[in-house]
Amino acid sequence: MKIFISADMEGISGVATNQQLKTNSEYQRFRKLMTADVNAAIEGAFSGGAKEVVVADGHGNMSNIFVEDLDPRARLVSGSNRVMCQLEGLDESFDGLMFVGHHGREGGSDLTVISHTLAGICVKEMTINGEVVGETEMNTKVAGDFGVPAIFISGDEAYVKEVQETLPQVEGAITKRGVDRFAAELLHPDVAQEEIRKKAEKAVQYIDSYEAVKLEGPITFELELKGSQQAKMTTTLPSVELVSPTRIRFTCDDIVTAYKQMWGCVIIAMTATNGVLGSVNA
């Protein structure tokens, strides 16, 4: 049995503020906690019957997990130059998908800690075929094209509730309770990680009860961006339509192709925030 783990940082045990996720001494503490939460999920997966685990670091520069401290039974996808974003390395050979340390979507519950959708600097809302999605829901639909079901999530209480509205069977390990977008009532990391381990083990033990979410094409993405300059520059891709000054739309034959195009649009939008050549010396 083969398990894929997509790891983020906002939902990790102990995290409550954005400053803890930036490059400073605090960030180094939370890299350790991220690694420990991921290790708890890896341990649970193997205890549940997994024979192989691959982890994709999916936060920020996508190079946060300390590989030297990672459970040696797992392999790590690290670095940000990827065509499949938080799912780099996923294919039909996997049996289940886990989300460790993830978070709620922008515009969802006000009790979701550090909520955003993929890139907080530019994305205000994202829809797939008219359905508003967060990162977990979006990635679950993409994994479904490979026949891989989502089986486990960990993060704050409001995030778990948000995801289980559309994925009611997924096992959810709660690591904290949001007080505000930048405040939380935290479980001790040891307690949170034991919950992650137990729920991950249970998810793998009952993996046959999960079904992949399969979307038939065509697939239409719409992205509401935070600046008109971000939206306008994505139209350098000929298939991208400018619906309003800040909203774009495109349609692809299948979800994997659409996901790659979405990621390309987000990369362009991030780069365009302060001018695409703003940091380039002539």
MIDOSE-1310 file (N, C-alpha, C; in nm, 2 decimals, decimal comma, always signed):
residues 282
mkif	+0,08/-0,12/+0,00/+0,00/+0,00/+0,00/+0,09/+0,12/+0,00; +0,05/+0,22/-0,08/+0,13/+0,34/-0,10/+0,05/+0,47/-0,07; +0,11/+0,55/+0,02/+0,04/+0,67/+0,07/+0,12/+0,80/+0,03; +0,04/+0,90/-0,02/+0,10/+1,03/-0,05/+0,05/+1,13/+0,05
isad	+0,15/+1,21/+0,11/+0,12/+1,31/+0,21/+0,15/+1,45/+0,15; +0,05/+1,54/+0,14/+0,07/+1,68/+0,11/+0,08/+1,75/+0,24; +0,19/+1,82/+0,26/+0,21/+1,88/+0,39/+0,21/+2,04/+0,38; +0,14/+2,10/+0,46/+0,14/+2,25/+0,47/+0,18/+2,29/+0,61
megi	+0,18/+2,42/+0,64/+0,23/+2,46/+0,77/+0,13/+2,54/+0,85; +0,03/+2,60/+0,79/-0,06/+2,69/+0,87/-0,14/+2,60/+0,97; -0,17/+2,48/+0,94/-0,25/+2,39/+1,03/-0,16/+2,30/+1,12; -0,03/+2,32/+1,12/+0,06/+2,24/+1,21/+0,03/+2,28/+1,35
sgva	+0,06/+2,18/+1,44/+0,04/+2,21/+1,58/+0,13/+2,32/+1,63; +0,08/+2,41/+1,71/+0,16/+2,52/+1,76/+0,15/+2,65/+1,68; +0,11/+2,64/+1,56/+0,11/+2,76/+1,47/-0,01/+2,85/+1,50; +0,01/+2,98/+1,52/-0,11/+3,07/+1,54/-0,09/+3,20/+1,47
tnqq	+0,03/+3,24/+1,42/+0,05/+3,37/+1,36/+0,13/+3,36/+1,23; +0,12/+3,45/+1,15/+0,19/+3,45/+1,02/+0,34/+3,47/+1,05; +0,38/+3,54/+1,15/+0,52/+3,57/+1,18/+0,60/+3,43/+1,21; +0,52/+3,33/+1,26/+0,59/+3,20/+1,29/+0,62/+3,13/+1,16
lktn	+0,57/+3,18/+1,04/+0,60/+3,11/+0,92/+0,70/+3,18/+0,83; +0,75/+3,29/+0,88/+0,85/+3,37/+0,80/+0,99/+3,33/+0,84; +1,08/+3,37/+0,75/+1,22/+3,34/+0,78/+1,28/+3,42/+0,89; +1,28/+3,36/+1,01/+1,34/+3,42/+1,13/+1,36/+3,30/+1,23
seyq	+1,40/+3,33/+1,35/+1,42/+3,23/+1,45/+1,29/+3,15/+1,49; +1,18/+3,22/+1,49/+1,05/+3,16/+1,52/+1,02/+3,05/+1,41; +1,05/+3,09/+1,28/+1,02/+3,00/+1,17/+1,10/+2,86/+1,19; +1,22/+2,87/+1,24/+1,30/+2,75/+1,26/+1,23/+2,65/+1,36
rfrk	+1,17/+2,71/+1,46/+1,10/+2,63/+1,56/+0,98/+2,56/+1,49; +0,91/+2,63/+1,40/+0,79/+2,57/+1,35/+0,82/+2,48/+1,23; +0,94/+2,49/+1,17/+0,99/+2,39/+1,08/+1,00/+2,25/+1,15; +1,05/+2,26/+1,27/+1,07/+2,13/+1,35/+0,93/+2,07/+1,39
lmta	+0,83/+2,16/+1,42/+0,70/+2,11/+1,45/+0,63/+2,06/+1,33; +0,65/+2,12/+1,21/+0,60/+2,07/+1,09/+0,65/+1,93/+1,06; +0,78/+1,91/+1,08/+0,85/+1,78/+1,06/+0,79/+1,68/+1,15; +0,77/+1,72/+1,28/+0,71/+1,62/+1,38/+0,57/+1,58/+1,35
dvna	+0,49/+1,68/+1,30/+0,35/+1,64/+1,26/+0,35/+1,55/+1,15; +0,43/+1,57/+1,05/+0,44/+1,49/+0,93/+0,49/+1,35/+0,97; +0,59/+1,34/+1,06/+0,63/+1,21/+1,11/+0,52/+1,13/+1,18; +0,44/+1,21/+1,25/+0,32/+1,14/+1,32/+0,23/+1,07/+1,22
aieg	+0,21/+1,14/+1,11/+0,12/+1,09/+1,00/+0,19/+0,97/+0,93; +0,32/+0,98/+0,91/+0,40/+0,87/+0,85/+0,39/+0,75/+0,94; +0,41/+0,77/+1,07/+0,41/+0,65/+1,17/+0,27/+0,59/+1,16; +0,16/+0,67/+1,16/+0,03/+0,62/+1,16/+0,00/+0,54/+1,03
afsg	+0,05/+0,60/+0,92/+0,03/+0,53/+0,79/+0,10/+0,39/+0,79; +0,22/+0,38/+0,84/+0,29/+0,25/+0,84/+0,22/+0,16/+0,94; +0,18/+0,21/+1,05/+0,11/+0,12/+1,15/-0,02/+0,07/+1,09; -0,08/+0,15/+1,01/-0,21/+0,11/+0,95/-0,20/+0,01/+0,83
gake	-0,07/-0,01/+0,78/-0,05/-0,11/+0,68/+0,02/-0,06/+0,55; +0,06/+0,07/+0,55/+0,13/+0,12/+0,44/+0,27/+0,06/+0,42; +0,31/+0,05/+0,30/+0,44/-0,01/+0,27/+0,54/+0,10/+0,21; +0,48/+0,21/+0,17/+0,55/+0,32/+0,11/+0,48/+0,45/+0,13
vvva	+0,56/+0,55/+0,17/+0,50/+0,69/+0,19/+0,59/+0,79/+0,12; +0,53/+0,88/+0,04/+0,60/+0,99/-0,02/+0,53/+1,12/+0,04; +0,62/+1,22/+0,08/+0,57/+1,34/+0,14/+0,61/+1,45/+0,04; +0,51/+1,54/+0,00/+0,54/+1,66/-0,07/+0,53/+1,78/+0,02
dghg	+0,64/+1,85/+0,04/+0,64/+1,97/+0,12/+0,56/+2,08/+0,04; +0,45/+2,13/+0,09/+0,37/+2,22/+0,01/+0,35/+2,36/+0,06; +0,44/+2,40/+0,15/+0,42/+2,54/+0,21/+0,52/+2,63/+0,16; +0,48/+2,75/+0,13/+0,57/+2,86/+0,09/+0,67/+2,82/-0,02
nmsn	+0,80/+2,82/+0,02/+0,90/+2,78/-0,08/+0,91/+2,63/-0,10; +0,83/+2,56/-0,03/+0,81/+2,41/-0,04/+0,94/+2,34/+0,00; +1,02/+2,40/+0,09/+1,14/+2,34/+0,14/+1,15/+2,37/+0,29; +1,05/+2,33/+0,37/+1,04/+2,36/+0,51/+1,08/+2,24/+0,60
ifve	+1,04/+2,12/+0,56/+1,06/+2,00/+0,64/+1,21/+1,97/+0,65; +1,26/+1,94/+0,77/+1,40/+1,90/+0,79/+1,41/+1,75/+0,75; +1,47/+1,73/+0,63/+1,48/+1,59/+0,58/+1,56/+1,50/+0,67; +1,66/+1,56/+0,74/+1,74/+1,48/+0,84/+1,67/+1,43/+0,96
dldp	+1,55/+1,50/+0,99/+1,47/+1,46/+1,10/+1,34/+1,38/+1,05; +1,32/+1,37/+0,92/+1,21/+1,30/+0,87/+1,22/+1,15/+0,89; +1,11/+1,08/+0,92/+1,11/+0,93/+0,93/+1,18/+0,87/+0,81; +1,28/+0,80/+0,83/+1,36/+0,75/+0,71/+1,29/+0,65/+0,62
rarl	+1,17/+0,61/+0,66/+1,09/+0,52/+0,58/+1,02/+0,59/+0,47; +1,02/+0,73/+0,48/+0,95/+0,81/+0,38/+1,05/+0,88/+0,29; +1,00/+0,92/+0,17/+1,07/+1,00/+0,07/+1,01/+1,14/+0,07; +1,09/+1,24/+0,04/+1,05/+1,38/+0,05/+1,06/+1,45/-0,09
vsgs	+0,96/+1,51/-0,13/+0,96/+1,60/-0,25/+0,98/+1,75/-0,19; +1,09/+1,81/-0,23/+1,12/+1,94/-0,17/+1,16/+2,04/-0,28; +1,13/+2,17/-0,27/+1,17/+2,27/-0,37/+1,04/+2,31/-0,45; +1,05/+2,43/-0,50/+0,92/+2,49/-0,55/+0,91/+2,49/-0,70
nrvm	+1,01/+2,45/-0,78/+0,99/+2,44/-0,93/+0,92/+2,32/-0,96; +0,79/+2,32/-0,96/+0,70/+2,20/-0,98/+0,59/+2,24/-1,08; +0,55/+2,14/-1,16/+0,43/+2,16/-1,24/+0,31/+2,12/-1,17; +0,32/+2,04/-1,07/+0,20/+1,99/-1,00/+0,19/+2,04/-0,85
cqle	+0,25/+2,15/-0,83/+0,24/+2,22/-0,70/+0,24/+2,13/-0,58; +0,14/+2,13/-0,50/+0,13/+2,05/-0,37/+0,12/+1,90/-0,40; +0,10/+1,86/-0,52/+0,08/+1,72/-0,55/+0,19/+1,66/-0,64; +0,31/+1,73/-0,64/+0,42/+1,68/-0,72/+0,46/+1,54/-0,68
glde	+0,46/+1,45/-0,77/+0,50/+1,31/-0,74/+0,38/+1,22/-0,73; +0,26/+1,27/-0,73/+0,14/+1,18/-0,72/+0,11/+1,12/-0,86; +0,07/+0,99/-0,85/+0,03/+0,93/-0,97/-0,06/+0,81/-0,94; -0,09/+0,73/-1,04/-0,19/+0,62/-1,02/-0,14/+0,51/-0,93
sfdg	-0,02/+0,51/-0,89/+0,04/+0,40/-0,81/+0,00/+0,42/-0,66; -0,05/+0,53/-0,62/-0,08/+0,56/-0,48/-0,23/+0,51/-0,45; -0,24/+0,47/-0,32/-0,37/+0,42/-0,27/-0,45/+0,52/-0,19; -0,38/+0,62/-0,14/-0,45/+0,72/-0,05/-0,37/+0,85/-0,04
lmfv	-0,44/+0,96/-0,02/-0,39/+1,09/+0,00/-0,42/+1,15/+0,13; -0,32/+1,20/+0,20/-0,33/+1,27/+0,33/-0,29/+1,41/+0,32; -0,36/+1,50/+0,40/-0,32/+1,64/+0,40/-0,28/+1,67/+0,55; -0,16/+1,70/+0,57/-0,11/+1,73/+0,71/-0,08/+1,88/+0,72
ghhg	-0,14/+1,94/+0,82/-0,11/+2,08/+0,85/-0,17/+2,18/+0,75; -0,28/+2,14/+0,69/-0,35/+2,23/+0,60/-0,44/+2,33/+0,67; -0,51/+2,41/+0,59/-0,59/+2,52/+0,65/-0,71/+2,55/+0,56; -0,80/+2,63/+0,62/-0,92/+2,67/+0,54/-0,90/+2,77/+0,43
regg	-1,00/+2,78/+0,35/-0,99/+2,87/+0,23/-1,02/+3,01/+0,27; -0,97/+3,10/+0,19/-1,00/+3,25/+0,21/-1,15/+3,27/+0,19; -1,20/+3,35/+0,28/-1,35/+3,37/+0,27/-1,43/+3,27/+0,34; -1,37/+3,17/+0,40/-1,45/+3,07/+0,47/-1,47/+3,12/+0,62
sdlt	-1,46/+3,03/+0,71/-1,49/+3,06/+0,85/-1,39/+3,16/+0,90; -1,43/+3,25/+0,99/-1,34/+3,35/+1,05/-1,26/+3,28/+1,17; -1,29/+3,15/+1,19/-1,22/+3,08/+1,30/-1,11/+2,99/+1,24; -1,09/+3,00/+1,11/-0,98/+2,92/+1,05/-0,85/+3,00/+1,06
vish	-0,75/+2,94/+1,11/-0,62/+3,00/+1,14/-0,54/+3,02/+1,01; -0,50/+3,15/+0,98/-0,42/+3,19/+0,87/-0,49/+3,13/+0,74; -0,61/+3,16/+0,72/-0,69/+3,11/+0,60/-0,64/+3,18/+0,48; -0,63/+3,11/+0,37/-0,60/+3,16/+0,24/-0,62/+3,05/+0,14
tlag	-0,62/+3,08/+0,01/-0,63/+2,98/-0,10/-0,51/+2,99/-0,18; -0,42/+2,90/-0,16/-0,29/+2,87/-0,23/-0,19/+2,98/-0,23; -0,23/+3,10/-0,26/-0,13/+3,21/-0,26/-0,21/+3,34/-0,21; -0,19/+3,36/-0,08/-0,27/+3,47/-0,02/-0,24/+3,61/-0,07
icvk	-0,12/+3,62/-0,14/-0,08/+3,75/-0,20/-0,17/+3,79/-0,32; -0,23/+3,69/-0,38/-0,30/+3,72/-0,50/-0,44/+3,65/-0,52; -0,47/+3,54/-0,46/-0,60/+3,47/-0,48/-0,70/+3,50/-0,37; -0,81/+3,55/-0,41/-0,92/+3,58/-0,32/-1,02/+3,47/-0,32
emti	-1,05/+3,41/-0,44/-1,15/+3,30/-0,44/-1,11/+3,21/-0,56; -1,14/+3,09/-0,55/-1,12/+2,99/-0,66/-1,24/+2,90/-0,67; -1,29/+2,88/-0,80/-1,40/+2,79/-0,82/-1,36/+2,69/-0,92; -1,42/+2,56/-0,91/-1,40/+2,46/-1,01/-1,54/+2,42/-1,06
ngev	-1,57/+2,44/-1,18/-1,71/+2,42/-1,23/-1,82/+2,48/-1,14; -1,79/+2,60/-1,10/-1,88/+2,68/-1,02/-1,88/+2,66/-0,87; -1,80/+2,56/-0,82/-1,80/+2,53/-0,68/-1,68/+2,60/-0,62; -1,70/+2,68/-0,51/-1,59/+2,74/-0,44/-1,51/+2,63/-0,37
vget	-1,38/+2,64/-0,39/-1,29/+2,53/-0,33/-1,17/+2,60/-0,25; -1,13/+2,53/-0,15/-1,00/+2,55/-0,09/-0,90/+2,46/-0,14; -0,78/+2,47/-0,09/-0,67/+2,38/-0,14/-0,70/+2,23/-0,13; -0,75/+2,19/-0,01/-0,77/+2,05/+0,01/-0,88/+2,00/-0,09
emnt	-0,99/+2,07/-0,10/-1,09/+2,02/-0,20/-1,04/+2,02/-0,34; -0,96/+2,12/-0,38/-0,91/+2,13/-0,51/-0,81/+2,01/-0,54; -0,72/+1,99/-0,45/-0,62/+1,88/-0,46/-0,69/+1,75/-0,46; -0,80/+1,73/-0,38/-0,87/+1,60/-0,38/-0,93/+1,57/-0,52
kvag	-0,98/+1,68/-0,58/-1,04/+1,66/-0,72/-0,93/+1,62/-0,82; -0,82/+1,68/-0,80/-0,71/+1,64/-0,90/-0,66/+1,50/-0,87; -0,65/+1,46/-0,74/-0,61/+1,33/-0,71/-0,71/+1,22/-0,76; -0,83/+1,26/-0,76/-0,94/+1,17/-0,81/-0,91/+1,13/-0,96
dfgv	-0,85/+1,22/-1,04/-0,82/+1,18/-1,18/-0,72/+1,07/-1,19; -0,64/+1,05/-1,08/-0,55/+0,94/-1,07/-0,61/+0,82/-1,00; -0,73/+0,83/-0,96/-0,80/+0,72/-0,88/-0,76/+0,72/-0,74; -0,70/+0,83/-0,68/-0,65/+0,83/-0,55/-0,75/+0,91/-0,46
paif	-0,80/+0,84/-0,35/-0,90/+0,91/-0,26/-0,82/+0,99/-0,15; -0,88/+1,10/-0,11/-0,84/+1,17/+0,02/-0,89/+1,09/+0,14; -0,80/+1,06/+0,23/-0,84/+0,97/+0,35/-0,82/+1,04/+0,48; -0,74/+1,15/+0,49/-0,70/+1,20/+0,62/-0,67/+1,35/+0,60
isgd	-0,70/+1,43/+0,70/-0,66/+1,57/+0,71/-0,62/+1,61/+0,85; -0,53/+1,70/+0,87/-0,51/+1,76/+1,00/-0,50/+1,91/+0,99; -0,55/+1,98/+1,09/-0,54/+2,13/+1,09/-0,64/+2,18/+1,20; -0,67/+2,30/+1,19/-0,76/+2,36/+1,30/-0,90/+2,31/+1,29
eayv	-0,98/+2,33/+1,39/-1,11/+2,27/+1,40/-1,20/+2,32/+1,29; -1,20/+2,45/+1,26/-1,29/+2,50/+1,15/-1,25/+2,45/+1,02; -1,12/+2,43/+0,99/-1,07/+2,37/+0,87/-1,13/+2,23/+0,85; -1,12/+2,15/+0,96/-1,16/+2,01/+0,95/-1,31/+2,01/+0,92
kevq	-1,39/+2,09/+0,99/-1,53/+2,10/+0,97/-1,56/+2,14/+0,82; -1,49/+2,24/+0,77/-1,51/+2,29/+0,64/-1,49/+2,18/+0,53; -1,38/+2,10/+0,55/-1,35/+2,00/+0,45/-1,45/+1,88/+0,46; -1,49/+1,85/+0,58/-1,59/+1,74/+0,60/-1,73/+1,77/+0,56
etlp	-1,76/+1,89/+0,52/-1,89/+1,93/+0,46/-1,90/+1,86/+0,33; -1,79/+1,85/+0,25/-1,79/+1,79/+0,12/-1,72/+1,66/+0,11; -1,64/+1,63/+0,21/-1,57/+1,50/+0,22/-1,60/+1,44/+0,36; -1,72/+1,40/+0,39/-1,76/+1,36/+0,52/-1,69/+1,24/+0,58
qveg	-1,64/+1,15/+0,50/-1,57/+1,03/+0,55/-1,43/+1,05/+0,59; -1,37/+1,16/+0,54/-1,22/+1,18/+0,57/-1,19/+1,19/+0,72; -1,09/+1,12/+0,76/-1,05/+1,13/+0,90/-0,99/+1,26/+0,93; -1,03/+1,33/+1,04/-0,98/+1,46/+1,07/-0,91/+1,47/+1,21
aitk	-0,79/+1,51/+1,21/-0,72/+1,53/+1,34/-0,71/+1,68/+1,36; -0,77/+1,72/+1,47/-0,77/+1,86/+1,51/-0,65/+1,90/+1,59; -0,58/+2,00/+1,55/-0,45/+2,04/+1,61/-0,47/+2,17/+1,70; -0,58/+2,24/+1,68/-0,60/+2,37/+1,75/-0,74/+2,42/+1,72
rgvd	-0,78/+2,52/+1,80/-0,91/+2,58/+1,77/-0,89/+2,73/+1,75; -0,94/+2,78/+1,63/-0,91/+2,92/+1,60/-0,99/+3,01/+1,69; -0,92/+3,12/+1,73/-0,99/+3,23/+1,80/-1,01/+3,35/+1,71; -0,92/+3,36/+1,61/-0,92/+3,47/+1,51/-0,83/+3,41/+1,40
rfaa	-0,83/+3,48/+1,29/-0,74/+3,44/+1,18/-0,59/+3,43/+1,22; -0,55/+3,51/+1,32/-0,42/+3,51/+1,37/-0,41/+3,49/+1,52; -0,49/+3,40/+1,57/-0,49/+3,36/+1,71/-0,55/+3,22/+1,72; -0,50/+3,14/+1,81/-0,56/+3,01/+1,83/-0,54/+2,96/+1,97
ellh	-0,63/+2,87/+2,01/-0,62/+2,79/+2,13/-0,55/+2,66/+2,09; -0,43/+2,64/+2,14/-0,34/+2,54/+2,09/-0,34/+2,41/+2,18; -0,34/+2,30/+2,11/-0,31/+2,17/+2,19/-0,16/+2,16/+2,20; -0,11/+2,10/+2,30/+0,03/+2,07/+2,31/+0,07/+1,98/+2,19
pdva	+0,18/+2,01/+2,13/+0,22/+1,93/+2,01/+0,22/+1,78/+2,03; +0,26/+1,74/+2,15/+0,26/+1,59/+2,18/+0,12/+1,54/+2,17; +0,02/+1,61/+2,22/-0,12/+1,57/+2,21/-0,17/+1,57/+2,07; -0,14/+1,68/+2,00/-0,19/+1,69/+1,86/-0,12/+1,58/+1,77
qeei	+0,00/+1,55/+1,79/+0,07/+1,45/+1,71/+0,02/+1,31/+1,74; -0,02/+1,29/+1,86/-0,07/+1,16/+1,89/-0,21/+1,14/+1,82; -0,29/+1,25/+1,82/-0,41/+1,25/+1,75/-0,39/+1,22/+1,60; -0,29/+1,29/+1,54/-0,26/+1,27/+1,40/-0,22/+1,12/+1,37
rkka	-0,13/+1,07/+1,46/-0,09/+0,93/+1,44/-0,21/+0,84/+1,44; -0,30/+0,85/+1,54/-0,41/+0,76/+1,56/-0,51/+0,77/+1,44; -0,54/+0,89/+1,40/-0,63/+0,91/+1,29/-0,57/+0,87/+1,16; -0,45/+0,89/+1,14/-0,38/+0,84/+1,01/-0,38/+0,69/+1,01
ekav	-0,35/+0,63/+1,12/-0,35/+0,48/+1,12/-0,49/+0,43/+1,09; -0,59/+0,49/+1,15/-0,73/+0,44/+1,12/-0,77/+0,46/+0,98; -0,73/+0,58/+0,92/-0,76/+0,60/+0,78/-0,70/+0,50/+0,68; -0,58/+0,46/+0,71/-0,51/+0,36/+0,63/-0,58/+0,22/+0,65
qyid	-0,61/+0,19/+0,77/-0,67/+0,06/+0,80/-0,81/+0,04/+0,73; -0,88/+0,15/+0,71/-1,01/+0,15/+0,64/-1,01/+0,21/+0,50; -0,89/+0,20/+0,44/-0,87/+0,27/+0,31/-0,97/+0,22/+0,20; -1,01/+0,09/+0,21/-1,10/+0,04/+0,11/-1,24/+0,10/+0,11
syea	-1,27/+0,17/+0,22/-1,40/+0,24/+0,23/-1,41/+0,37/+0,16; -1,29/+0,42/+0,11/-1,29/+0,55/+0,05/-1,30/+0,54/-0,10; -1,36/+0,64/-0,16/-1,37/+0,65/-0,31/-1,31/+0,78/-0,36; -1,24/+0,77/-0,47/-1,18/+0,89/-0,53/-1,29/+0,98/-0,59
vkle	-1,27/+1,11/-0,58/-1,36/+1,21/-0,64/-1,32/+1,23/-0,78; -1,40/+1,17/-0,88/-1,37/+1,18/-1,02/-1,45/+1,28/-1,09; -1,39/+1,38/-1,15/-1,46/+1,48/-1,23/-1,45/+1,46/-1,38; -1,56/+1,45/-1,45/-1,55/+1,44/-1,59/-1,53/+1,58/-1,65
gpit	-1,45/+1,59/-1,76/-1,43/+1,72/-1,83/-1,55/+1,76/-1,91; -1,55/+1,88/-1,96/-1,45/+1,98/-1,94/-1,45/+2,04/-1,80; -1,34/+2,10/-1,76/-1,32/+2,16/-1,63/-1,30/+2,31/-1,65; -1,38/+2,39/-1,58/-1,36/+2,54/-1,58/-1,32/+2,59/-1,44
fele	-1,21/+2,66/-1,44/-1,16/+2,73/-1,33/-1,19/+2,87/-1,34; -1,23/+2,93/-1,23/-1,24/+3,08/-1,22/-1,16/+3,12/-1,10; -1,08/+3,23/-1,11/-1,00/+3,28/-1,00/-1,03/+3,43/-0,99; -1,07/+3,47/-0,87/-1,09/+3,61/-0,83/-0,95/+3,65/-0,77
lkgs	-0,89/+3,74/-0,83/-0,75/+3,78/-0,79/-0,77/+3,92/-0,71; -0,66/+3,95/-0,64/-0,67/+4,07/-0,55/-0,63/+4,20/-0,62; -0,57/+4,19/-0,73/-0,53/+4,31/-0,81/-0,56/+4,30/-0,96; -0,60/+4,41/-1,02/-0,63/+4,40/-1,16/-0,50/+4,37/-1,24
qqak	-0,39/+4,42/-1,19/-0,26/+4,39/-1,26/-0,23/+4,24/-1,26; -0,27/+4,17/-1,16/-0,25/+4,02/-1,15/-0,34/+3,95/-1,25; -0,46/+3,99/-1,26/-0,56/+3,93/-1,35/-0,52/+3,95/-1,49; -0,48/+4,08/-1,52/-0,45/+4,12/-1,66/-0,33/+4,04/-1,71
mttt	-0,23/+4,02/-1,63/-0,11/+3,95/-1,68/-0,13/+3,80/-1,70; -0,23/+3,74/-1,64/-0,25/+3,60/-1,67/-0,30/+3,58/-1,81; -0,36/+3,68/-1,87/-0,41/+3,67/-2,00/-0,30/+3,66/-2,11; -0,17/+3,67/-2,07/-0,07/+3,64/-2,16/-0,08/+3,49/-2,20
lpsv	-0,15/+3,41/-2,13/-0,19/+3,27/-2,17/-0,31/+3,29/-2,25; -0,31/+3,25/-2,38/-0,42/+3,28/-2,47/-0,56/+3,22/-2,43; -0,55/+3,11/-2,36/-0,68/+3,05/-2,32/-0,75/+3,11/-2,20; -0,68/+3,21/-2,13/-0,74/+3,27/-2,01/-0,82/+3,39/-2,05
elvs	-0,94/+3,40/-2,00/-1,04/+3,50/-2,03/-1,05/+3,60/-1,91; -1,05/+3,73/-1,94/-1,07/+3,82/-1,83/-1,22/+3,85/-1,82; -1,28/+3,80/-1,71/-1,42/+3,81/-1,69/-1,46/+3,95/-1,63; -1,37/+4,00/-1,54/-1,39/+4,13/-1,48/-1,25/+4,19/-1,46
ptri	-1,23/+4,31/-1,41/-1,09/+4,36/-1,39/-1,01/+4,27/-1,30; -1,07/+4,19/-1,21/-0,99/+4,10/-1,12/-1,03/+3,96/-1,13; -1,11/+3,92/-1,22/-1,16/+3,78/-1,23/-1,12/+3,71/-1,37; -1,06/+3,59/-1,36/-1,03/+3,52/-1,48/-1,09/+3,39/-1,49
rftc	-1,10/+3,33/-1,61/-1,17/+3,20/-1,64/-1,09/+3,13/-1,75; -1,08/+3,00/-1,73/-1,03/+2,92/-1,84/-1,09/+2,78/-1,83; -1,10/+2,71/-1,94/-1,15/+2,57/-1,94/-1,06/+2,48/-2,01; -1,04/+2,36/-1,95/-0,95/+2,26/-2,01/-1,03/+2,12/-2,01
ddiv	-0,98/+2,03/-2,09/-1,05/+1,90/-2,11/-1,05/+1,82/-1,98; -0,95/+1,83/-1,90/-0,95/+1,74/-1,78/-0,89/+1,82/-1,66; -0,91/+1,77/-1,54/-0,87/+1,84/-1,42/-0,72/+1,86/-1,40; -0,64/+1,76/-1,44/-0,50/+1,77/-1,42/-0,44/+1,88/-1,51
tayk	-0,48/+1,89/-1,64/-0,44/+2,00/-1,72/-0,49/+2,13/-1,67; -0,61/+2,14/-1,62/-0,66/+2,26/-1,56/-0,58/+2,30/-1,44; -0,55/+2,21/-1,36/-0,47/+2,23/-1,23/-0,33/+2,29/-1,27; -0,27/+2,24/-1,37/-0,14/+2,29/-1,41/-0,15/+2,44/-1,47
qmwg	-0,26/+2,46/-1,54/-0,29/+2,59/-1,59/-0,32/+2,69/-1,48; -0,40/+2,65/-1,38/-0,42/+2,73/-1,26/-0,29/+2,77/-1,19; -0,20/+2,67/-1,17/-0,08/+2,70/-1,11/+0,01/+2,80/-1,19; +0,00/+2,78/-1,32/+0,07/+2,88/-1,40/+0,02/+3,02/-1,39
cvii	-0,12/+3,03/-1,38/-0,18/+3,16/-1,36/-0,14/+3,22/-1,23; -0,14/+3,14/-1,12/-0,10/+3,19/-0,99/+0,04/+3,23/-0,99; +0,13/+3,16/-1,05/+0,27/+3,20/-1,06/+0,28/+3,34/-1,13; +0,21/+3,36/-1,24/+0,21/+3,49/-1,31/+0,15/+3,60/-1,22
amta	+0,04/+3,57/-1,16/-0,02/+3,67/-1,07/+0,07/+3,71/-0,96; +0,13/+3,61/-0,89/+0,23/+3,65/-0,79/+0,34/+3,74/-0,84; +0,39/+3,70/-0,95/+0,50/+3,78/-1,01/+0,46/+3,92/-1,05; +0,33/+3,93/-1,09/+0,28/+4,06/-1,14/+0,24/+4,16/-1,03
tngv	+0,24/+4,11/-0,91/+0,19/+4,19/-0,80/+0,25/+4,33/-0,79; +0,38/+4,33/-0,80/+0,46/+4,46/-0,80/+0,53/+4,49/-0,93; +0,48/+4,43/-1,04/+0,54/+4,45/-1,17/+0,64/+4,33/-1,20; +0,61/+4,27/-1,32/+0,69/+4,14/-1,34/+0,83/+4,16/-1,36
lgsv	+0,88/+4,28/-1,40/+1,03/+4,30/-1,41/+1,08/+4,40/-1,30; +1,00/+4,41/-1,19/+1,04/+4,50/-1,09/+1,17/+4,47/-1,02; +1,21/+4,34/-1,02/+1,33/+4,30/-0,95/+1,44/+4,26/-1,04; +1,42/+4,29/-1,17/+1,52/+4,25/-1,27/+1,60/+4,37/-1,31
na	+1,74/+4,35/-1,31/+1,83/+4,45/-1,35/+1,85/+4,44/-1,50; +1,84/+4,55/-1,57/+1,87/+4,55/-1,72/+2,01/+4,53/-1,75
